[in-house]
Amino acid sequence: MRIGVLTSLYQNLSFPEMLAKVHGMGITAVELGTGAYAPSPHIDLDRMLADEKERETYRQLLSEKNMVISALSCHGNPIHPDPKVAQNADTLFRKTVRLAEMLGVPVVNTFSGLPAGCEGDQMPNWVTCPWPPHFLEILNYQWDTVAIPYWQDATSFAADHGVMIGIEIHPGMLIYNVETMLRMRDATGPAMGANFDPSHLFWNGVDPIAAIRKLGPAIHHVHGKDCYVDELNVRVNGCNDHKPYDRIAERSWTFRTIGYGHDVKFWKDFVSALRLVGYDDVISIEHEDAMMSVEEGLVKALAVLKEAIITQQHGEMYWA
């Protein structure tokens, strides 16, 4: 396994400066954003697509430090009811897939997106319960009319370019848990899989270890991010929480750096579960801790992951 980082936390640094900084910390993989909801500080997508010399410069800089790009990320909503929003996200996704193929990057991370509740609606509609009955009608429309046809085509496009899709299982999106992830994979094929981020599962009552065991080969990429669930606030208001992220004391849950939501024993179990199901690749740290600076958050996350991660192949069981 390798430790990586989603590089948008160092937006103020150039690509070479960022590589030098994270390499000096012991990080050996980078995840690069190409646009949409996340910034794209280290790739000019159109320039990279058009210029082989630019791509070779990136390859050389990475090779010099024995580093890899674990994924390109373009977290948008390609099934948004606004045709312009959807088209922009789809165009970005397809450009990102093409660049991933050119650079030899195995995975493109994104969101499933979320459609409207019916034709003619102007905003996405996230359904969280089955009653009143119109919610089930909404779900049928979202899955059967919009999402599955779109992702069947998009998954075929990615597979044709030798690239896997990593859908970030995320609240407010059509794919928000293991069941919905596997439903989409069953409908689209093995190039469709998860960018597994445990921080989006903790607060929803999901055990990430059990989720890993269920997903198995559907895990295409992994984010390292923690979540603190405030049991006092949960006992009052439950886990669904619309309050802004900066109102930490009032929220039911908050994103934290690795080790500040769950201890190193959890992260050792996390790494072990990944290896058990055959994932032996990058864990990409995503810093979204509002209580820490970027620098401190990354350093602390690295300390926990370096203790937890397994870097060598297992040895012969000489005792068995």
C-alpha positions in Angstrom: 0.0 0.0 0.0 1.0 3.6 -0.5 0.0 6.8 1.3 -1.3 9.5 -1.0 -2.9 12.9 -0.7 -5.6 14.9 -2.6 -3.5 17.8 -3.5 -6.1 20.6 -3.5 -5.0 21.4 0.1 -1.9 23.0 -1.3 -3.6 25.2 -3.8 -1.0 28.0 -3.3 1.9 25.8 -4.5 2.8 24.9 -8.1 2.8 21.3 -9.1 6.6 20.9 -8.7 6.5 22.7 -5.4 3.6 20.6 -4.1 5.3 17.4 -5.2 8.5 18.3 -3.4 6.6 19.2 -0.2 4.5 16.0 0.0 7.4 13.8 -1.1 9.4 15.2 1.8 6.7 14.1 4.2 6.9 10.5 3.0 3.9 10.6 0.6 4.3 8.6 -2.6 1.1 9.2 -4.5 -1.0 12.2 -5.4 -4.7 12.5 -6.4 -5.2 15.5 -8.7 -8.4 17.4 -9.1 -9.5 18.5 -12.6 -12.5 20.7 -11.6 -16.2 20.8 -10.7 -16.9 21.0 -7.0 -13.2 20.6 -6.1 -10.5 23.0 -7.2 -8.0 22.1 -9.9 -4.8 23.9 -8.8 -2.3 21.4 -10.3 -3.7 20.5 -13.7 -4.7 22.7 -16.6 -7.0 20.0 -18.2 -7.3 21.4 -21.7 -3.6 22.1 -21.9 -2.6 18.7 -20.7 -4.9 17.0 -23.2 -3.5 19.0 -26.0 0.2 19.0 -25.2 2.3 15.8 -25.0 5.3 17.8 -23.8 3.3 19.0 -20.8 2.2 15.4 -20.0 5.8 14.2 -20.3 6.9 16.9 -17.9 4.5 15.6 -15.3 5.6 12.0 -15.9 9.2 13.0 -15.4 8.6 15.0 -12.2 6.8 12.0 -10.7 9.3 9.5 -11.9 12.2 11.4 -10.3 10.5 11.0 -6.9 9.2 7.5 -7.5 5.7 8.8 -7.1 2.4 8.0 -8.9 -0.9 9.6 -9.6 -3.5 7.4 -7.8 -6.5 9.1 -9.4 -7.8 12.1 -11.2 -10.9 13.6 -9.6 -13.8 15.6 -11.1 -16.6 15.6 -8.5 -19.6 17.1 -10.4 -23.3 16.3 -11.0 -23.6 15.0 -14.6 -27.3 14.1 -14.0 -28.3 17.6 -12.7 -31.7 18.8 -14.0 -30.2 21.9 -15.4 -28.9 20.8 -18.8 -26.0 23.2 -18.7 -24.8 22.0 -15.3 -25.1 18.4 -16.4 -23.4 18.9 -19.7 -20.5 20.8 -18.1 -20.0 17.9 -15.6 -20.2 15.3 -18.3 -17.8 17.1 -20.5 -15.3 17.4 -17.6 -15.7 13.7 -16.8 -15.0 12.6 -20.3 -12.0 14.9 -20.7 -10.7 13.6 -17.4 -11.1 10.0 -18.5 -9.2 10.7 -21.7 -6.4 12.4 -19.7 -6.2 9.5 -17.3 -5.7 7.1 -20.2 -2.9 9.3 -21.6 -1.2 9.5 -18.2 -1.7 5.9 -17.3 -3.8 6.8 -14.3 -6.1 3.9 -13.3 -9.1 5.7 -11.8 -11.2 8.8 -12.2 -13.1 9.7 -9.1 -16.4 11.6 -9.2 -19.9 11.7 -7.7 -22.9 9.7 -9.0 -24.8 13.0 -9.1 -28.4 13.5 -8.2 -31.3 14.1 -10.6 -34.5 16.0 -10.1 -37.6 14.3 -8.6 -39.4 14.3 -11.9 -39.2 15.7 -15.4 -39.5 19.5 -15.3 -38.1 20.0 -11.8 -35.3 22.5 -11.6 -33.3 21.2 -8.5 -31.9 17.8 -7.5 -34.0 15.8 -5.0 -32.5 13.5 -2.4 -34.9 10.9 -1.1 -34.2 9.5 2.4 -37.5 7.6 3.2 -40.1 5.5 1.3 -43.3 7.3 2.4 -45.4 9.2 1.4 -45.7 7.1 -1.8 -44.5 9.8 -4.2 -40.9 9.3 -2.8 -40.9 5.8 -4.5 -42.1 7.3 -7.7 -39.2 9.8 -7.5 -36.7 7.0 -6.9 -38.0 5.1 -9.9 -37.6 8.1 -12.1 -34.2 9.0 -10.8 -32.8 5.5 -11.2 -34.5 4.0 -14.2 -35.1 7.1 -16.4 -32.0 9.2 -15.6 -29.1 7.7 -13.6 -28.8 4.1 -15.0 -29.0 5.1 -18.7 -26.4 7.9 -18.1 -24.0 5.8 -16.1 -24.3 2.8 -18.5 -23.0 5.1 -21.3 -20.4 6.8 -19.1 -19.1 3.5 -17.7 -18.7 2.1 -21.2 -16.8 5.2 -22.2 -14.4 4.8 -19.3 -14.0 1.1 -19.9 -13.2 1.7 -23.6 -10.4 4.0 -22.4 -9.0 1.5 -19.9 -10.1 3.6 -16.9 -12.1 2.6 -13.8 -14.6 4.9 -12.2 -14.5 5.6 -8.4 -17.8 6.9 -7.2 -17.5 8.7 -3.9 -20.3 7.3 -1.7 -21.7 10.6 -0.4 -24.8 12.1 1.3 -26.9 14.2 -1.0 -26.1 12.0 -4.0 -28.0 9.1 -5.5 -25.2 6.7 -4.5 -24.9 7.3 -0.8 -24.4 3.8 0.7 -23.1 0.3 -0.1 -26.5 -0.9 -1.4 -26.8 2.0 -3.9 -23.2 1.6 -5.0 -23.7 -2.1 -5.8 -27.0 -1.5 -7.5 -25.3 0.9 -10.0 -22.3 -1.4 -10.5 -24.7 -4.3 -11.3 -26.5 -2.1 -13.8 -23.3 -0.8 -15.5 -20.4 -3.2 -15.2 -17.1 -3.8 -13.4 -15.5 -0.5 -14.5 -18.0 1.1 -12.1 -16.9 1.1 -8.5 -16.3 3.0 -5.3 -13.9 5.7 -4.2 -14.3 4.5 -0.6 -14.3 7.4 1.9 -15.2 6.2 5.5 -15.9 9.7 6.7 -19.3 9.7 4.8 -20.3 6.4 6.4 -19.5 6.9 10.1 -22.1 9.5 10.7 -24.8 7.4 8.9 -24.3 4.5 11.3 -22.3 2.4 8.9 -19.4 0.3 10.0 -16.7 1.0 7.3 -15.1 -2.4 8.0 -18.3 -4.2 7.2 -18.8 -2.0 4.2 -15.4 -2.9 2.9 -16.1 -6.6 3.3 -19.3 -6.2 1.3 -17.9 -4.1 -1.5 -14.8 -6.1 -2.0 -13.6 -5.8 -5.6 -15.9 -2.8 -6.2 -13.4 -0.7 -4.3 -11.4 1.2 -6.9 -9.8 3.9 -4.8 -9.7 4.9 -1.1 -9.8 8.3 0.7 -8.3 8.7 4.2 -10.6 11.0 6.1 -12.1 10.7 9.6 -15.4 11.9 11.1 -16.3 12.8 14.7 -19.9 11.9 15.6 -21.1 14.1 18.5 -23.2 11.8 20.5 -24.7 14.6 22.5 -26.1 16.3 19.5 -27.1 13.0 17.9 -29.2 12.2 20.9 -31.1 15.4 20.4 -31.4 15.8 16.6 -30.2 12.5 15.0 -27.6 12.3 12.3 -29.0 14.1 9.3 -27.7 17.7 9.7 -28.1 20.7 7.5 -26.2 23.2 9.6 -23.1 24.7 8.0 -19.8 22.9 8.6 -18.4 25.8 10.6 -21.0 25.4 13.4 -19.1 22.5 14.8 -20.3 22.7 18.4 -24.0 22.4 17.2 -23.5 19.8 14.5 -24.2 16.0 14.9 -21.0 15.2 13.0 -17.9 16.9 11.7 -15.1 15.9 9.4 -11.8 15.4 11.2 -8.2 14.5 10.4 -7.3 10.9 10.7 -7.1 9.9 14.3 -9.4 12.6 15.7 -12.6 10.7 15.0 -11.4 7.1 15.4 -8.2 5.9 17.0 -5.2 4.0 15.4 -6.8 0.6 16.2 -9.7 1.5 13.9 -7.3 2.5 11.1 -5.3 -0.7 11.5 -8.5 -2.7 11.1 -9.4 -0.5 8.1 -6.1 -1.2 6.4 -6.4 -4.9 7.2 -9.9 -5.1 5.8 -8.8 -3.5 2.6 -6.0 -6.0 2.2 -8.3 -8.8 3.0 -10.6 -8.0 0.1 -7.7 -7.5 -2.3 -7.2 -3.7 -2.2 -3.5 -3.1 -1.8 -3.1 0.3 -3.4 -3.3 4.0 -2.3 -5.0 5.5 0.7 -5.4 9.2 -0.4 -5.6 11.6 2.5 -8.3 14.3 2.1 -7.9 17.2 4.6 -11.2 18.7 5.5 -10.7 19.4 9.2 -12.1 22.8 10.2 -10.4 22.7 13.6 -6.8 22.4 12.2 -4.5 24.1 9.7 -3.8 22.2 6.5 -0.2 21.6 7.7 -1.0 20.3 11.1 -3.9 18.2 9.9 -1.8 16.5 7.2 1.1 15.8 9.6 -1.2 14.2 12.2 -3.0 12.1 9.6 0.3 10.9 8.2 1.4 9.8 11.7 -1.6 7.6 12.2 -1.5 6.1 8.7 2.2 5.4 8.8 1.6 3.3 11.9 -1.4 1.6 10.4 -0.5 1.0 6.8 0.9 -2.3 5.5 3.6 -1.7 2.9 5.1 -5.2 2.3 3.6 -8.3 0.8 2.8 -10.9 3.4 5.3 -13.6 4.1 5.1 -17.4 4.0 3.1 -18.8 6.8 6.0 -20.9 8.1 4.1 -21.7 11.2 1.1 -23.3 9.5 
